[in-house]
Amino acid sequence: MASQSPRRQELLRLIYSRFEVVPADADETLPGDMSPHEAVEYLAALKAGAVAGTHPHDLVIGADTVVAIDNKILGKPRDRAQAADMLRSLSGRTHEVYTGVAVRSPKGDAGFSVCTEVEFYPLDAHTISWYLETGEYADKAGAYGIQGYGSLLVGAVRGDYFNVVGLPVARLWRELRRLGLWQEAPRD
């Protein structure tokens, strides 16, 4: 897996009990204007391609997640102040979470993205401050983690919940099966 995300690793274990984590060494700067789904597909392919270059005989899975509101991409916040700005922009509104996934293997390649809508409750200054104090916003697209304290900010989810966590495992499993890259095996 071309990702250091512990959340993605945990989700991938639903499909494969054993795998190696090889962080991608890739420049994640987006070229020009891209829509959110184009951006995550591009970055996932970039990560998977970087690792596949050094592991050409292995199955490599890369993924990238962004939050978007009004078609504007919100990545990971630089600092607490930017995280607060992101949370204010999401307050009381519906936004989209996009995850792109790229699969590289000797048997074939696949790439796709999944979009999930997430509706936030209105957030007052106290709630935002409290959430920031948890520290959970760090290293999270859109400055929140839906699987933790961030769940308390969410009023509704329309679509794949695990996509918001960082890996749409049901869709990935189907793609891996389609490519002949998943065989039912005893669990460890």
MDTraj code that builds the backbone (N, CA, C; nanometers):
import mdtraj as md
import numpy as np

residues = "MET ALA SER GLN SER PRO ARG ARG GLN GLU LEU LEU ARG LEU ILE TYR SER ARG PHE GLU VAL VAL PRO ALA ASP ALA ASP GLU THR LEU PRO GLY ASP MET SER PRO HIS GLU ALA VAL GLU TYR LEU ALA ALA LEU LYS ALA GLY ALA VAL ALA GLY THR HIS PRO HIS ASP LEU VAL ILE GLY ALA ASP THR VAL VAL ALA ILE ASP ASN LYS ILE LEU GLY LYS PRO ARG ASP ARG ALA GLN ALA ALA ASP MET LEU ARG SER LEU SER GLY ARG THR HIS GLU VAL TYR THR GLY VAL ALA VAL ARG SER PRO LYS GLY ASP ALA GLY PHE SER VAL CYS THR GLU VAL GLU PHE TYR PRO LEU ASP ALA HIS THR ILE SER TRP TYR LEU GLU THR GLY GLU TYR ALA ASP LYS ALA GLY ALA TYR GLY ILE GLN GLY TYR GLY SER LEU LEU VAL GLY ALA VAL ARG GLY ASP TYR PHE ASN VAL VAL GLY LEU PRO VAL ALA ARG LEU TRP ARG GLU LEU ARG ARG LEU GLY LEU TRP GLN GLU ALA PRO ARG ASP".split()
xyz = np.array([
    [0.0845, -0.1173, 0.0000],
    [0.0000, 0.0000, 0.0000],
    [0.0888, 0.1232, 0.0000],
    [0.0594, 0.2149, -0.0909],
    [0.1365, 0.3383, -0.1053],
    [0.0749, 0.4485, -0.0193],
    [0.0586, 0.4211, 0.1089],
    [-0.0011, 0.5182, 0.2010],
    [0.0431, 0.4878, 0.3429],
    [0.0757, 0.5934, 0.4166],
    [0.1116, 0.5765, 0.5573],
    [-0.0093, 0.5919, 0.6487],
    [-0.1257, 0.6222, 0.5931],
    [-0.2451, 0.6478, 0.6730],
    [-0.2858, 0.5238, 0.7529],
    [-0.2871, 0.5346, 0.8865],
    [-0.3317, 0.4197, 0.9661],
    [-0.4773, 0.3846, 0.9398],
    [-0.5587, 0.4831, 0.9040],
    [-0.6997, 0.4569, 0.8747],
    [-0.7124, 0.3729, 0.7478],
    [-0.6372, 0.4074, 0.6442],
    [-0.6417, 0.3287, 0.5210],
    [-0.5889, 0.1876, 0.5440],
    [-0.4839, 0.1765, 0.6213],
    [-0.4279, 0.0440, 0.6496],
    [-0.5300, -0.0438, 0.7218],
    [-0.5989, 0.0136, 0.8186],
    [-0.7012, -0.0619, 0.8916],
    [-0.8120, -0.1083, 0.7974],
    [-0.8538, -0.0218, 0.7065],
    [-0.9600, -0.0582, 0.6129],
    [-0.9118, -0.1620, 0.5120],
    [-0.7873, -0.1497, 0.4653],
    [-0.7359, -0.2470, 0.3692],
    [-0.7283, -0.3868, 0.4305],
    [-0.7128, -0.3946, 0.5615],
    [-0.7097, -0.5256, 0.6289],
    [-0.8433, -0.5998, 0.6171],
    [-0.9494, -0.5306, 0.5811],
    [-1.0762, -0.5988, 0.5545],
    [-1.0668, -0.6831, 0.4274],
    [-0.9740, -0.6466, 0.3387],
    [-0.9566, -0.7181, 0.2119],
    [-0.8359, -0.8118, 0.2174],
    [-0.7243, -0.7598, 0.2647],
    [-0.5994, -0.8369, 0.2744],
    [-0.5505, -0.8331, 0.4181],
    [-0.5226, -0.9497, 0.4747],
    [-0.4753, -0.9521, 0.6137],
    [-0.3286, -0.9122, 0.6243],
    [-0.2519, -0.9352, 0.5177],
    [-0.1097, -0.8997, 0.5199],
    [-0.0758, -0.8159, 0.3971],
    [-0.0023, -0.7092, 0.4209],
    [0.0475, -0.6266, 0.3113],
    [0.1609, -0.5407, 0.3649],
    [0.2378, -0.4872, 0.2740],
    [0.3504, -0.4017, 0.3098],
    [0.3130, -0.2563, 0.2829],
    [0.3528, -0.1689, 0.3730],
    [0.3322, -0.0254, 0.3540],
    [0.4615, 0.0330, 0.2986],
    [0.4516, 0.0945, 0.1809],
    [0.5656, 0.1600, 0.1173],
    [0.5215, 0.3019, 0.0837],
    [0.5606, 0.3998, 0.1649],
    [0.5187, 0.5376, 0.1379],
    [0.5687, 0.5841, 0.0011],
    [0.4832, 0.6523, -0.0710],
    [0.5183, 0.7030, -0.2035],
    [0.6037, 0.8281, -0.1908],
    [0.7114, 0.8317, -0.2673],
    [0.7954, 0.9506, -0.2743],
    [0.7568, 1.0232, -0.4027],
    [0.6577, 1.1118, -0.3911],
    [0.6051, 1.1791, -0.5094],
    [0.5692, 1.3233, -0.4758],
    [0.5897, 1.4112, -0.5719],
    [0.5511, 1.5512, -0.5574],
    [0.4000, 1.5597, -0.5771],
    [0.3279, 1.5983, -0.4721],
    [0.1818, 1.5987, -0.4770],
    [0.1236, 1.7329, -0.5210],
    [0.2034, 1.8145, -0.5886],
    [0.1543, 1.9414, -0.6413],
    [0.0625, 1.9135, -0.7599],
    [-0.0557, 1.9723, -0.7563],
    [-0.1508, 1.9515, -0.8655],
    [-0.1163, 2.0424, -0.9836],
    [-0.1169, 1.9878, -1.1058],
    [-0.0911, 2.0703, -1.2237],
    [-0.2171, 2.1448, -1.2673],
    [-0.2178, 2.2758, -1.2544],
    [-0.3305, 2.3557, -1.3014],
    [-0.4602, 2.3298, -1.2282],
    [-0.5682, 2.3780, -1.2874],
    [-0.7011, 2.3613, -1.2291],
    [-0.7523, 2.2201, -1.2528],
    [-0.7913, 2.1560, -1.1458],
    [-0.8499, 2.0222, -1.1548],
    [-0.9729, 2.0184, -1.0668],
    [-1.0721, 1.9439, -1.1109],
    [-1.1888, 1.9217, -1.0262],
    [-1.1466, 1.8300, -0.9118],
    [-1.2251, 1.8242, -0.8043],
    [-1.1880, 1.7360, -0.6930],
    [-1.1691, 1.5897, -0.7344],
    [-1.2586, 1.5374, -0.8177],
    [-1.2440, 1.3956, -0.8555],
    [-1.1220, 1.3754, -0.9451],
    [-1.0913, 1.4717, -1.0316],
    [-0.9698, 1.4611, -1.1129],
    [-0.8448, 1.4672, -1.0247],
    [-0.8481, 1.5542, -0.9242],
    [-0.7325, 1.5712, -0.8354],
    [-0.7017, 1.4433, -0.7582],
    [-0.8040, 1.3809, -0.6998],
    [-0.7773, 1.2599, -0.6203],
    [-0.7365, 1.1425, -0.7088],
    [-0.7931, 1.1329, -0.8282],
    [-0.7522, 1.0260, -0.9190],
    [-0.6078, 1.0470, -0.9640],
    [-0.5715, 1.1716, -0.9924],
    [-0.4346, 1.2051, -1.0320],
    [-0.3361, 1.1708, -0.9206],
    [-0.3661, 1.2153, -0.7979],
    [-0.2744, 1.1924, -0.6858],
    [-0.2638, 1.0447, -0.6489],
    [-0.3750, 0.9730, -0.6545],
    [-0.3708, 0.8289, -0.6260],
    [-0.2844, 0.7572, -0.7294],
    [-0.3008, 0.7932, -0.8569],
    [-0.2208, 0.7320, -0.9633],
    [-0.0732, 0.7677, -0.9481],
    [-0.0455, 0.8908, -0.9088],
    [0.0923, 0.9353, -0.8867],
    [0.1585, 0.8523, -0.7765],
    [0.0876, 0.8350, -0.6653],
    [0.1413, 0.7577, -0.5523],
    [0.1617, 0.6110, -0.5906],
    [0.0601, 0.5508, -0.6515],
    [0.0709, 0.4097, -0.6902],
    [0.1816, 0.3904, -0.7930],
    [0.1917, 0.4832, -0.8874],
    [0.2955, 0.4739, -0.9899],
    [0.4352, 0.4847, -0.9324],
    [0.4525, 0.5734, -0.8347],
    [0.5843, 0.5903, -0.7720],
    [0.6286, 0.4618, -0.7029],
    [0.5381, 0.3967, -0.6328],
    [0.5733, 0.2728, -0.5627],
    [0.5852, 0.1564, -0.6613],
    [0.4979, 0.1512, -0.7607],
    [0.5047, 0.0434, -0.8601],
    [0.6363, 0.0484, -0.9373],
    [0.6931, 0.1672, -0.9510],
    [0.8215, 0.1799, -1.0193],
    [0.9330, 0.1045, -0.9502],
    [0.9257, 0.0924, -0.8193],
    [1.0279, 0.0189, -0.7433],
    [0.9808, -0.1213, -0.7032],
    [0.8534, -0.1500, -0.7257],
    [0.7952, -0.2818, -0.6947],
    [0.7120, -0.3289, -0.8150],
    [0.7758, -0.3491, -0.9324],
    [0.7000, -0.3754, -1.0554],
    [0.6241, -0.5080, -1.0587],
    [0.6587, -0.6012, -0.9727],
    [0.5927, -0.7325, -0.9748],
    [0.4867, -0.7470, -0.8663],
    [0.4602, -0.6384, -0.7946],
    [0.3666, -0.6430, -0.6824],
    [0.2368, -0.5692, -0.7143],
    [0.1345, -0.6031, -0.6399],
    [0.0107, -0.5261, -0.6398],
    [0.0359, -0.4014, -0.5552],
    [0.0075, -0.2850, -0.6115],
    [0.0257, -0.1585, -0.5401],
    [-0.1064, -0.0833, -0.5425],
    [-0.1460, -0.0333, -0.4255],
    [-0.2694, 0.0448, -0.4134],
    [-0.2333, 0.1820, -0.3589],
    [-0.2718, 0.2856, -0.4314],
    [-0.2521, 0.4232, -0.3868],
    [-0.3874, 0.4890, -0.3684],
    [-0.3953, 0.5831, -0.2752],
    [-0.5225, 0.6520, -0.2505],
    [-0.4958, 0.7950, -0.2065],
    [-0.5921, 0.8805, -0.2323],
    [-0.5854, 1.0184, -0.1855],
    [-0.7279, 1.0667, -0.1602],
    [-0.7445, 1.1465, -0.0547],
    [-0.8766, 1.1964, -0.0152],
    [-0.8725, 1.3473, -0.0004],
    [-0.9762, 1.4134, -0.0518],
    [-0.9934, 1.5567, -0.0284],
    [-1.1380, 1.5842, 0.0094],
    [-1.1556, 1.6950, 0.0767],
    [-1.2883, 1.7485, 0.1055],
    [-1.3082, 1.8649, 0.0096],
    [-1.4289, 1.8803, -0.0422],
    [-1.4574, 1.9924, -0.1321],
    [-1.5890, 2.0569, -0.0927],
    [-1.5892, 2.1891, -0.0977],
    [-1.7123, 2.2640, -0.0760],
    [-1.7173, 2.3724, -0.1824],
    [-1.8307, 2.3845, -0.2478],
    [-1.8450, 2.4768, -0.3606],
    [-1.7366, 2.4500, -0.4652],
    [-1.7050, 2.3236, -0.4858],
    [-1.6045, 2.2765, -0.5816],
    [-1.4627, 2.3249, -0.5496],
    [-1.4421, 2.3752, -0.4267],
    [-1.3096, 2.4184, -0.3812],
    [-1.2514, 2.3078, -0.2941],
    [-1.1298, 2.2669, -0.3260],
    [-1.0647, 2.1580, -0.2535],
    [-1.0089, 2.2066, -0.1208],
    [-1.0429, 2.1325, -0.0153],
    [-0.9839, 2.1542, 0.1164],
    [-0.8968, 2.0328, 0.1466],
    [-0.7682, 2.0531, 0.1490],
    [-0.6772, 1.9435, 0.1816],
    [-0.6566, 1.9352, 0.3315],
    [-0.5365, 1.8981, 0.3714],
    [-0.5025, 1.8924, 0.5138],
    [-0.4638, 2.0329, 0.5594],
    [-0.5114, 2.0757, 0.6746],
    [-0.4785, 2.2114, 0.7203],
    [-0.3304, 2.2248, 0.7563],
    [-0.2747, 2.3420, 0.7249],
    [-0.1347, 2.3712, 0.7599],
    [-0.1172, 2.3858, 0.9097],
    [-0.2200, 2.4449, 0.9731],
    [-0.2092, 2.4765, 1.1152],
    [-0.3490, 2.4893, 1.1751],
    [-0.3539, 2.5189, 1.3035],
    [-0.4808, 2.5291, 1.3757],
    [-0.5706, 2.6392, 1.3186],
    [-0.5122, 2.7524, 1.2817],
    [-0.5912, 2.8637, 1.2278],
    [-0.6586, 2.8241, 1.0967],
    [-0.5854, 2.7569, 1.0094],
    [-0.6458, 2.7132, 0.8839],
    [-0.7520, 2.6064, 0.9101],
    [-0.7285, 2.5203, 1.0080],
    [-0.8288, 2.4195, 1.0442],
    [-0.9575, 2.4871, 1.0907],
    [-0.9454, 2.5927, 1.1714],
    [-1.0636, 2.6663, 1.2185],
    [-1.1383, 2.7274, 1.1004],
    [-1.0653, 2.7843, 1.0046],
    [-1.1288, 2.8414, 0.8848],
    [-1.2048, 2.7341, 0.8073],
    [-1.1438, 2.6173, 0.7932],
    [-1.2098, 2.5079, 0.7208],
    [-1.3383, 2.4658, 0.7909],
    [-1.3325, 2.4496, 0.9219],
    [-1.4514, 2.4075, 0.9969],
    [-1.5620, 2.5116, 0.9880],
    [-1.5258, 2.6395, 0.9916],
    [-1.6272, 2.7453, 0.9755],
    [-1.6918, 2.7373, 0.8376],
    [-1.6125, 2.7068, 0.7349],
    [-1.6684, 2.6988, 0.5992],
    [-1.7605, 2.5777, 0.5828],
    [-1.7396, 2.4731, 0.6627],
    [-1.8229, 2.3523, 0.6551],
    [-1.9465, 2.3599, 0.7445],
    [-1.9455, 2.4499, 0.8399],
    [-2.0520, 2.4613, 0.9403],
    [-2.1904, 2.4774, 0.8781],
    [-2.2810, 2.3868, 0.9152],
    [-2.4198, 2.3955, 0.8707],
    [-2.4409, 2.3687, 0.7231],
    [-2.3419, 2.3143, 0.6566],
    [-2.3498, 2.2950, 0.5112],
    [-2.3189, 2.1505, 0.4732],
    [-2.3534, 2.1188, 0.3507],
    [-2.3198, 1.9887, 0.2937],
    [-2.1959, 2.0045, 0.2067],
    [-2.1017, 1.9141, 0.2231],
    [-1.9810, 1.9150, 0.1413],
    [-1.9588, 1.7745, 0.0856],
    [-1.8616, 1.7631, -0.0015],
    [-1.8302, 1.6348, -0.0628],
    [-1.6928, 1.5879, -0.0167],
    [-1.6811, 1.4574, -0.0007],
    [-1.5521, 1.3949, 0.0270],
    [-1.5229, 1.3017, -0.0904],
    [-1.4092, 1.3251, -0.1542],
    [-1.3668, 1.2456, -0.2689],
    [-1.2441, 1.1644, -0.2301],
    [-1.2460, 1.0366, -0.2630],
    [-1.1266, 0.9540, -0.2508],
    [-1.0988, 0.8921, -0.3867],
    [-0.9760, 0.9101, -0.4318],
    [-0.9297, 0.8459, -0.5537],
    [-0.8471, 0.7249, -0.5164],
    [-0.8611, 0.6188, -0.5935],
    [-0.7855, 0.4958, -0.5700],
    [-0.7239, 0.4522, -0.7023],
    [-0.5971, 0.4125, -0.6964],
    [-0.5286, 0.3591, -0.8141],
    [-0.4697, 0.2230, -0.7783],
    [-0.4915, 0.1271, -0.8662],
    [-0.4397, -0.0084, -0.8495],
    [-0.3418, -0.0337, -0.9640],
    [-0.2209, -0.0762, -0.9292],
    [-0.1194, -0.1120, -1.0284],
    [-0.0741, -0.2550, -0.9988],
    [-0.0726, -0.3367, -1.1030],
    [-0.0278, -0.4751, -1.0853],
    [0.0100, -0.5334, -1.2205],
    [0.0864, -0.6426, -1.2197],
    [0.1179, -0.7098, -1.3456],
    [-0.0069, -0.7635, -1.4169],
    [-0.1146, -0.7884, -1.3428],
    [-0.2382, -0.8412, -1.4021],
    [-0.3267, -0.7326, -1.4624],
    [-0.3005, -0.6072, -1.4287],
    [-0.3825, -0.4992, -1.4810],
    [-0.3901, -0.3834, -1.3838],
    [-0.4376, -0.2730, -1.4346],
    [-0.4479, -0.1506, -1.3558],
    [-0.5932, -0.1055, -1.3499],
    [-0.6232, -0.0271, -1.2481],
    [-0.7564, 0.0324, -1.2355],
    [-0.7425, 0.1644, -1.1617],
    [-0.8334, 0.2534, -1.1893],
    [-0.8380, 0.3803, -1.1182],
    [-0.9813, 0.4286, -1.1118],
    [-1.0173, 0.4867, -0.9993],
    [-1.1535, 0.5367, -0.9828],
    [-1.1567, 0.6356, -0.8681],
    [-1.2682, 0.7061, -0.8590],
    [-1.2908, 0.7916, -0.7421],
    [-1.4342, 0.7727, -0.6957],
    [-1.4541, 0.7977, -0.5678],
    [-1.5859, 0.7859, -0.5054],
    [-1.6144, 0.9171, -0.4347],
    [-1.7386, 0.9624, -0.4438],
    [-1.7807, 1.0862, -0.3777],
    [-1.8895, 1.0551, -0.2756],
    [-1.8734, 1.1089, -0.1565],
    [-1.9720, 1.0949, -0.0495],
    [-2.0091, 1.2341, -0.0009],
    [-2.1381, 1.2583, 0.0183],
    [-2.1831, 1.3869, 0.0729],
    [-2.1915, 1.3785, 0.2247],
    [-2.1398, 1.4815, 0.2901],
    [-2.1425, 1.4893, 0.4362],
    [-2.2034, 1.6231, 0.4748],
    [-2.3021, 1.6176, 0.5619],
    [-2.3682, 1.7396, 0.6107],
    [-2.3235, 1.7657, 0.7540],
    [-2.2744, 1.8860, 0.7781],
    [-2.2338, 1.9260, 0.9129],
    [-2.3478, 1.9971, 0.9838],
    [-2.3564, 1.9768, 1.1130],
    [-2.4428, 2.0603, 1.1957],
    [-2.3842, 2.2013, 1.1972],
    [-2.4643, 2.3022, 1.2293],
    [-2.4061, 2.4354, 1.2511],
    [-2.3084, 2.4283, 1.3691],
    [-2.1921, 2.4886, 1.3523],
    [-2.0879, 2.4849, 1.4551],
    [-2.0658, 2.6253, 1.5102],
    [-2.0832, 2.6414, 1.6414],
    [-2.0531, 2.7716, 1.7012],
    [-1.9040, 2.7771, 1.7356],
    [-1.8575, 2.8948, 1.7756],
    [-1.7151, 2.9152, 1.8050],
    [-1.6663, 2.8213, 1.9152],
    [-1.7506, 2.7971, 2.0152],
    [-1.7118, 2.7088, 2.1255],
    [-1.6904, 2.5655, 2.0757],
    [-1.7799, 2.5188, 1.9901],
    [-1.7688, 2.3827, 1.9365],
    [-1.6421, 2.3680, 1.8526],
    [-1.6144, 2.4672, 1.7691],
    [-1.4933, 2.4628, 1.6861],
    [-1.3695, 2.4617, 1.7742],
    [-1.3668, 2.5478, 1.8747],
    [-1.2524, 2.5537, 1.9662],
    [-1.2345, 2.4202, 2.0390],
    [-1.3457, 2.3646, 2.0881],
    [-1.3398, 2.2352, 2.1565],
    [-1.2820, 2.1283, 2.0638],
    [-1.3319, 2.1230, 1.9398],
    [-1.2848, 2.0210, 1.8472],
    [-1.1358, 2.0382, 1.8168],
    [-1.0936, 2.1612, 1.7977],
    [-0.9520, 2.1854, 1.7695],
    [-0.8641, 2.1408, 1.8861],
    [-0.9148, 2.1557, 2.0080],
    [-0.8393, 2.1121, 2.1265],
    [-0.8144, 1.9610, 2.1267],
    [-0.8988, 1.8846, 2.0591],
    [-0.8772, 1.7397, 2.0542],
    [-0.7525, 1.7058, 1.9726],
    [-0.7114, 1.7960, 1.8843],
    [-0.5962, 1.7717, 1.7979],
    [-0.6258, 1.6793, 1.6817],
    [-0.7479, 1.6339, 1.6732],
    [-0.7850, 1.5356, 1.5716],
    [-0.7791, 1.5920, 1.4291],
    [-0.7882, 1.7220, 1.4155],
    [-0.7918, 1.7864, 1.2842],
    [-0.6609, 1.7701, 1.2067],
    [-0.5499, 1.7527, 1.2787],
    [-0.4188, 1.7461, 1.2137],
    [-0.4121, 1.6261, 1.1197],
    [-0.3569, 1.6470, 1.0028],
    [-0.3371, 1.5407, 0.9045],
    [-0.4680, 1.4819, 0.8516],
    [-0.5752, 1.5623, 0.8532],
    [-0.7045, 1.5161, 0.8017],
    [-0.7548, 1.6147, 0.6956],
    [-0.7921, 1.5630, 0.5810],
    [-0.8523, 1.6466, 0.4778],
    [-0.9770, 1.7131, 0.5337],
    [-0.9898, 1.8435, 0.5132],
    [-1.1066, 1.9160, 0.5628],
    [-1.1031, 1.9435, 0.7113],
    [-0.9956, 1.9049, 0.7785],
    [-0.9728, 1.9343, 0.9213],
    [-1.0633, 1.8570, 1.0168],
    [-1.1141, 1.7412, 0.9731],
    [-1.1913, 1.6597, 1.0677],
    [-1.1767, 1.5119, 1.0353],
    [-1.1943, 1.4302, 1.1380],
    [-1.1943, 1.2854, 1.1224],
    [-1.3303, 1.2313, 1.1613],
    [-1.4023, 1.1775, 1.0656],
    [-1.5396, 1.1321, 1.0910],
    [-1.5438, 1.0107, 1.1835],
    [-1.4344, 0.9368, 1.1930],
    [-1.4333, 0.8158, 1.2744],
    [-1.4028, 0.8439, 1.4205],
    [-1.3808, 0.9690, 1.4572],
    [-1.3498, 1.0047, 1.5955],
    [-1.4434, 1.1128, 1.6462],
    [-1.3858, 1.2112, 1.7162],
    [-1.4663, 1.3219, 1.7686],
    [-1.5385, 1.3979, 1.6577],
    [-1.4815, 1.3974, 1.5385],
    [-1.5449, 1.4649, 1.4254],
    [-1.6839, 1.4125, 1.3955],
    [-1.7127, 1.2903, 1.4369],
    [-1.8464, 1.2339, 1.4149],
    [-1.9540, 1.3168, 1.4845],
    [-1.9155, 1.3878, 1.5892],
    [-2.0116, 1.4696, 1.6639],
    [-2.0510, 1.5962, 1.5885],
    [-1.9786, 1.6276, 1.4821],
    [-2.0067, 1.7457, 1.4004],
    [-2.0981, 1.7133, 1.2827],
    [-2.1173, 1.5844, 1.2554],
    [-2.1834, 1.5378, 1.1336],
    [-2.3312, 1.5093, 1.1564],
    [-2.4153, 1.5719, 1.0736],
    [-2.5589, 1.5493, 1.0812],
    [-2.6066, 1.4379, 0.9902],
    [-2.5386, 1.4185, 0.8766],
    [-2.5816, 1.3156, 0.7818],
    [-2.4670, 1.2784, 0.6891],
    [-2.4702, 1.1533, 0.6442],
    [-2.3750, 1.1036, 0.5452],
    [-2.4565, 1.0377, 0.4348],
    [-2.4319, 1.0789, 0.3107],
    [-2.4995, 1.0183, 0.1965],
    [-2.3931, 0.9555, 0.1060],
    [-2.3881, 0.8229, 0.1113],
    [-2.2882, 0.7519, 0.0330],
    [-2.2034, 0.6631, 0.1218],
    [-2.0854, 0.6310, 0.0728],
    [-1.9954, 0.5363, 0.1381],
    [-1.9239, 0.6016, 0.2563],
    [-1.9591, 0.5589, 0.3770],
    [-1.8962, 0.6117, 0.4989],
    [-1.7451, 0.5903, 0.4969],
    [-1.7017, 0.4700, 0.4556],
    [-1.5588, 0.4388, 0.4577],
    [-1.4804, 0.5235, 0.3583],
    [-1.5469, 0.5742, 0.2558],
    [-1.4843, 0.6692, 0.1650],
    [-1.4416, 0.7942, 0.2414],
    [-1.5245, 0.8384, 0.3350],
    [-1.4931, 0.9573, 0.4153],
    [-1.3753, 0.9279, 0.5083],
    [-1.3671, 0.8063, 0.5584],
    [-1.2548, 0.7671, 0.6442],
    [-1.1248, 0.7645, 0.5631],
    [-1.1337, 0.7326, 0.4332],
    [-1.0145, 0.7389, 0.3489],
    [-0.9942, 0.6274, 0.2489],
    [-1.0835, 0.5261, 0.2479],
    [-1.0696, 0.4185, 0.1501],
    [-1.2053, 0.3526, 0.1261],
    [-1.2596, 0.3676, 0.0053],
    [-1.3883, 0.3038, -0.0261],
    [-1.3681, 0.1538, -0.0501],
    [-1.3639, 0.0785, 0.0592],
    [-1.3237, -0.0625, 0.0525],
    [-1.4175, -0.1491, -0.0308],
    [-1.5464, -0.1235, -0.0278],
    [-1.6391, -0.2068, -0.1052],
    [-1.6111, -0.1922, -0.2553],
    [-1.5916, -0.0695, -0.3014],
    [-1.5607, -0.0464, -0.4434],
    [-1.4228, -0.1035, -0.4772],
    [-1.3247, -0.0833, -0.3890],
    [-1.1907, -0.1367, -0.4136],
    [-1.1950, -0.2889, -0.4246],
    [-1.2671, -0.3537, -0.3342],
    [-1.2786, -0.4992, -0.3365],
    [-1.3351, -0.5474, -0.4698],
    [-1.4363, -0.4790, -0.5188],
    [-1.4965, -0.5165, -0.6468],
    [-1.3976, -0.4998, -0.7624],
    [-1.3202, -0.3917, -0.7603],
    [-1.2197, -0.3702, -0.8654],
    [-1.1114, -0.4778, -0.8597],
    [-1.0668, -0.5116, -0.7393],
    [-0.9645, -0.6153, -0.7244],
    [-1.0162, -0.7506, -0.7733],
    [-1.1399, -0.7817, -0.7438],
    [-1.2004, -0.9068, -0.7914],
    [-1.2109, -0.9064, -0.9435],
    [-1.2518, -0.7930, -0.9998],
    [-1.2649, -0.7807, -1.1456],
    [-1.1309, -0.8061, -1.2149],
    [-1.0222, -0.7594, -1.1523],
    [-0.8882, -0.7770, -1.2089],
    [-0.8264, -0.9131, -1.1750],
    [-0.8981, -0.9951, -1.0972],
    [-0.8450, -1.1254, -1.0565],
    [-0.7355, -1.1142, -0.9520],
    [-0.7404, -1.0084, -0.8721],
    [-0.6363, -0.9818, -0.7725],
    [-0.6793, -1.0133, -0.6305],
    [-0.7967, -1.0708, -0.6151],
    [-0.8426, -1.1079, -0.4812],
    [-0.8939, -1.2498, -0.4867],
    [-0.8402, -1.3316, -0.3993],
    [-0.8862, -1.4694, -0.3866],
    [-0.9282, -1.4903, -0.2424],
    [-1.0422, -1.5536, -0.2243],
    [-1.0862, -1.5829, -0.0880],
    [-0.9849, -1.6757, -0.0228],
    [-0.9424, -1.6376, 0.0945],
    [-0.8427, -1.7166, 0.1667],
    [-0.8762, -1.7140, 0.3146],
    [-0.8267, -1.8130, 0.3879],
    [-0.8520, -1.8119, 0.5326],
    [-0.7943, -1.6864, 0.5963],
    [-0.8649, -1.6332, 0.6931],
    [-0.8168, -1.5157, 0.7666],
    [-0.7162, -1.5602, 0.8709],
    [-0.6191, -1.4771, 0.8971],
    [-0.5183, -1.5067, 1.0010],
    [-0.5787, -1.4962, 1.1381],
])
top = md.Topology()
chain = top.add_chain()
for i, resn in enumerate(residues, 1):
    res = top.add_residue(resn, chain, resSeq=i)
    for name in ("N", "CA", "C"):
        top.add_atom(name, md.element.get_by_symbol(name[0]), res)
traj = md.Trajectory(xyz[None], top)
